[in-house]
Amino acid sequence: MNSFLKAGLLTLALVAAPIAAQAGTLEGVAIGAGAGAVIAGPPGAVVGGVVGAVTGGPNIINRRGTRHCWTGRDGYRHCSRRR
């Protein structure tokens, strides 16, 4: 039973990994549902999840900033990160 549960959780994690990689909506749902559950219990979790799905959430996957590249007068490519 214990090994069956572990195998099921591992399979669920592998199946859910590509879904979790889509930043924004899923994070908003999780944050909204968590906040709603703390404030108003189960009905708050449902309402918070819906509001979080509509408004989205922070992009926690790509937090390193964006890369900006240009070609200088010397002909070499230069890149820097923007935060």
N, CA, C and O of each residue as an XYZ file, in Angstrom:
332
protein
N       0.823     -1.193      0.000
C       0.000      0.000      0.000
C       0.867      1.258      0.000
O       0.595      2.209     -0.732
N       1.910      1.255      0.824
C       2.771      2.415      0.924
C       3.526      2.656     -0.383
O       3.629      3.798     -0.833
N       4.048      1.609     -0.991
C       4.768      1.769     -2.253
C       3.803      2.144     -3.381
O       4.186      2.866     -4.302
N       2.575      1.668     -3.322
C       1.570      2.036     -4.316
C       1.257      3.527     -4.230
O       1.101      4.194     -5.254
N       1.167      4.045     -3.012
C       0.911      5.476     -2.811
C       2.076      6.308     -3.319
O       1.864      7.337     -3.961
N       3.296      5.883     -3.044
C       4.480      6.610     -3.519
C       4.543      6.611     -5.042
O       4.864      7.634     -5.648
N       4.243      5.488     -5.659
C       4.254      5.411     -7.117
C       3.175      6.310     -7.723
O       3.395      6.946     -8.753
N       2.029      6.355     -7.087
C       0.948      7.226     -7.561
C       1.312      8.696     -7.457
O       1.033      9.473     -8.370
N       1.933      9.083     -6.352
C       2.343     10.475     -6.187
C       3.442     10.851     -7.181
O       3.439     11.960     -7.716
N       4.372      9.944     -7.430
C       5.417     10.208     -8.408
C       4.828     10.364     -9.810
O       5.231     11.253    -10.560
N       3.890      9.514    -10.156
C       3.232      9.612    -11.461
C       2.462     10.918    -11.584
O       2.505     11.567    -12.630
N       1.765     11.306    -10.538
C       1.030     12.569    -10.544
C       1.974     13.750    -10.707
O       1.668     14.687    -11.445
N       3.108     13.721    -10.035
C       4.079     14.806    -10.154
C       4.643     14.900    -11.563
O       4.833     16.000    -12.081
N       4.911     13.765    -12.185
C       5.441     13.781    -13.547
C       4.411     14.248    -14.559
O       4.756     14.905    -15.542
N       3.162     13.916    -14.328
C       2.102     14.353    -15.237
C       1.825     15.843    -15.054
O       1.536     16.536    -16.029
N       1.906     16.342    -13.832
C       1.579     17.741    -13.553
C       2.728     18.695    -13.841
O       2.509     19.906    -13.853
N       3.943     18.207    -14.073
C       5.095     19.088    -14.289
C       4.925     20.006    -15.498
O       5.202     21.199    -15.375
N       4.485     19.516    -16.660
C       4.310     20.449    -17.782
C       3.215     21.481    -17.534
O       3.299     22.608    -18.023
N       2.207     21.105    -16.790
C       1.132     22.044    -16.481
C       1.646     23.137    -15.557
O       1.293     24.305    -15.717
N       2.472     22.765    -14.596
C       3.010     23.740    -13.647
C       3.991     24.692    -14.301
O       4.262     25.762    -13.757
N       4.527     24.330    -15.450
C       5.484     25.200    -16.127
C       4.805     26.403    -16.770
O       5.491     27.354    -17.146
N       3.495     26.394    -16.908
C       2.786     27.529    -17.476
C       2.558     28.548    -16.370
O       1.660     28.396    -15.542
N       3.373     29.576    -16.370
C       3.330     30.561    -15.291
C       2.153     31.505    -15.466
O       1.667     31.705    -16.579
N       1.710     32.069    -14.392
C       0.674     33.094    -14.423
C      -0.638     32.613    -13.867
O      -0.946     32.875    -12.704
N      -1.422     31.915    -14.665
C      -2.770     31.535    -14.268
C      -2.767     30.552    -13.101
O      -3.499     30.737    -12.129
N      -1.950     29.514    -13.197
C      -1.944     28.513    -12.129
C      -1.442     29.081    -10.811
O      -1.929     28.713     -9.742
N      -0.469     29.976    -10.891
C       0.018     30.600     -9.667
C      -1.056     31.490     -9.058
O      -1.218     31.528     -7.838
N      -1.785     32.202     -9.901
C      -2.871     33.047     -9.411
C      -3.951     32.234     -8.731
O      -4.487     32.643     -7.701
N      -4.275     31.073     -9.308
C      -5.271     30.190     -8.696
C      -4.788     29.717     -7.332
O      -5.543     29.737     -6.359
N      -3.527     29.290     -7.261
C      -3.001     28.773     -5.996
C      -2.941     29.849     -4.931
O      -3.324     29.606     -3.786
N      -2.468     31.031     -5.284
C      -2.387     32.120     -4.305
C      -3.784     32.559     -3.871
O      -4.032     32.764     -2.683
N      -4.691     32.704     -4.830
C      -6.056     33.127     -4.500
C      -6.795     32.112     -3.649
O      -7.492     32.480     -2.704
N      -6.645     30.824     -3.983
C      -7.329     29.791     -3.204
C      -6.754     29.702     -1.791
O      -7.493     29.514     -0.825
N      -5.443     29.837     -1.677
C      -4.830     29.798     -0.343
C      -5.271     30.969      0.520
O      -5.604     30.794      1.692
N      -5.272     32.156     -0.058
C      -5.694     33.335      0.698
C      -7.179     33.263      1.048
O      -7.579     33.605      2.161
N      -7.986     32.820      0.097
C      -9.422     32.705      0.371
C      -9.726     31.670      1.426
O     -10.637     31.860      2.233
N      -8.973     30.564      1.440
C      -9.195     29.525      2.453
C      -8.848     30.022      3.839
O      -9.533     29.687      4.805
N      -7.803     30.811      3.952
C      -7.411     31.343      5.259
C      -8.447     32.334      5.767
O      -8.770     32.345      6.955
N      -8.970     33.167      4.871
C      -9.880     34.229      5.291
C     -11.307     33.734      5.494
O     -11.933     34.056      6.504
N     -11.835     32.947      4.539
C     -13.254     32.605      4.600
C     -13.542     31.113      4.525
O     -14.699     30.726      4.356
N     -12.540     30.273      4.643
C     -12.769     28.834      4.623
C     -12.985     28.302      3.216
O     -12.521     28.904      2.248
N     -13.692     27.170      3.092
C     -13.883     26.547      1.776
C     -14.569     27.434      0.724
O     -14.135     27.438     -0.428
N     -15.624     28.186      1.078
C     -16.193     29.071      0.046
C     -15.200     30.140     -0.411
O     -15.175     30.511     -1.584
N     -14.395     30.625      0.512
C     -13.376     31.616      0.157
C     -12.311     31.038     -0.745
O     -11.776     31.738     -1.604
N     -11.996     29.759     -0.558
C     -11.011     29.106     -1.411
C     -11.511     29.024     -2.846
O     -10.744     29.232     -3.786
N     -12.783     28.723     -3.014
C     -13.356     28.640     -4.362
C     -13.371     30.017     -5.011
O     -12.946     30.170     -6.156
N     -13.853     31.010     -4.290
C     -13.920     32.367     -4.841
C     -12.515     32.901     -5.106
O     -12.268     33.507     -6.148
N     -11.600     32.680     -4.174
C     -10.221     33.132     -4.368
C      -9.554     32.462     -5.545
O      -8.787     33.098     -6.268
N      -9.834     31.180     -5.750
C      -9.284     30.474     -6.904
C      -9.790     31.033     -8.216
O      -9.026     31.173     -9.172
N     -11.079     31.356     -8.270
C     -11.646     31.931     -9.495
C     -11.063     33.312     -9.759
O     -10.684     33.628    -10.887
N     -10.991     34.129     -8.722
C     -10.419     35.469     -8.890
C      -8.947     35.371     -9.288
O      -8.487     36.126    -10.145
N      -8.218     34.461     -8.682
C      -6.814     34.274     -9.035
C      -6.628     33.806    -10.459
O      -5.671     34.204    -11.122
N      -7.535     32.960    -10.945
C      -7.444     32.492    -12.330
C      -7.710     33.623    -13.312
O      -7.096     33.678    -14.378
N      -8.612     34.516    -12.962
C      -8.946     35.624    -13.855
C      -7.831     36.665    -13.878
O      -7.458     37.157    -14.942
N      -7.304     36.996    -12.709
C      -6.299     38.061    -12.640
C      -4.897     37.563    -12.903
O      -4.036     38.360    -13.277
N      -4.629     36.286    -12.726
C      -3.281     35.755    -12.922
C      -2.442     35.974    -11.682
O      -2.920     36.502    -10.678
N      -1.207     35.570    -11.758
C      -0.329     35.702    -10.612
C       1.061     36.108    -11.044
O       1.302     36.365    -12.224
N       1.977     36.167    -10.092
C       3.343     36.548    -10.436
C       4.028     35.444    -11.227
O       3.728     34.264    -11.044
N       4.921     35.817    -12.080
C       5.663     34.847    -12.860
C       6.872     34.404    -12.041
O       7.931     35.029    -12.091
N       6.701     33.312    -11.283
C       7.778     32.872    -10.406
C       8.758     31.958    -11.118
O       9.800     31.623    -10.556
N       8.453     31.553    -12.326
C       9.360     30.669    -13.048
C      10.469     31.476    -13.715
O      11.629     31.066    -13.674
N      10.148     32.591    -14.316
C      11.141     33.398    -15.020
C      11.404     34.676    -14.231
O      11.026     35.763    -14.669
N      12.046     34.558    -13.075
C      12.297     35.712    -12.226
C      13.683     36.321    -12.429
O      14.025     37.298    -11.763
N      14.472     35.774    -13.316
C      15.833     36.260    -13.498
C      15.904     37.512    -14.352
O      16.988     38.073    -14.505
N      14.832     37.958    -14.896
C      14.841     39.133    -15.745
C      14.974     38.761    -17.214
O      15.156     37.594    -17.559
N      14.883     39.752    -18.057
C      14.976     39.507    -19.481
C      16.367     39.883    -19.976
O      17.056     40.704    -19.371
N      16.756     39.286    -21.057
C      18.070     39.546    -21.629
C      17.936     40.518    -22.788
O      17.070     40.357    -23.648
N      18.780     41.505    -22.806
C      18.777     42.513    -23.859
C      20.111     42.430    -24.588
O      21.165     42.565    -23.967
N      20.076     42.210    -25.893
C      21.303     42.068    -26.677
C      21.345     43.113    -27.778
O      20.308     43.511    -28.309
N      22.545     43.553    -28.116
C      22.746     44.495    -29.183
C      24.125     44.277    -29.788
O      24.988     43.635    -29.189
N      24.318     44.824    -30.986
C      25.617     44.761    -31.659
C      26.263     46.137    -31.547
O      25.700     47.139    -31.989
N      27.435     46.171    -30.960
C      28.126     47.437    -30.738
C      28.833     47.929    -31.997
O      28.822     47.270    -33.037
N      29.439     49.087    -31.876
C      30.166     49.677    -33.005
C      31.371     48.836    -33.410
O      31.835     48.898    -34.549
N      31.863     48.059    -32.467
C      33.016     47.215    -32.767
C      32.614     45.932    -33.500
O      33.483     45.144    -33.873
N      31.312     45.709    -33.712
C      30.832     44.552    -34.446
C      30.571     43.327    -33.587
O      30.148     42.292    -34.101
N      30.815     43.429    -32.292
C      30.583     42.302    -31.392
C      29.202     42.405    -30.750
O      28.658     43.492    -30.551
N      28.670     41.254    -30.441
C      27.358     41.203    -29.786
C      27.541     41.324    -28.284
O      28.377     40.633    -27.704
N      26.770     42.192    -27.651
C      26.812     42.412    -26.219
C      25.435     42.092    -25.642
O      24.416     42.371    -26.274
N      25.402     41.517    -24.467
C      24.139     41.200    -23.809
C      24.193     41.617    -22.355
O      25.242     41.555    -21.714
N      23.051     42.043    -21.843
C      22.927     42.357    -20.419
C      21.556     41.919    -19.954
O      20.638     41.755    -20.757
N      21.426     41.734    -18.681
C      20.143     41.316    -18.089
C      19.438     42.521    -17.498
O      20.057     43.358    -16.841
N      18.157     42.601    -17.733
C      17.317     43.630    -17.116
C      16.532     42.997    -16.002
O      16.047     41.875    -16.147
N      16.400     43.669    -14.924
C      15.643     43.149    -13.781
C      14.300     43.797    -13.691
O      13.522     43.483    -12.789
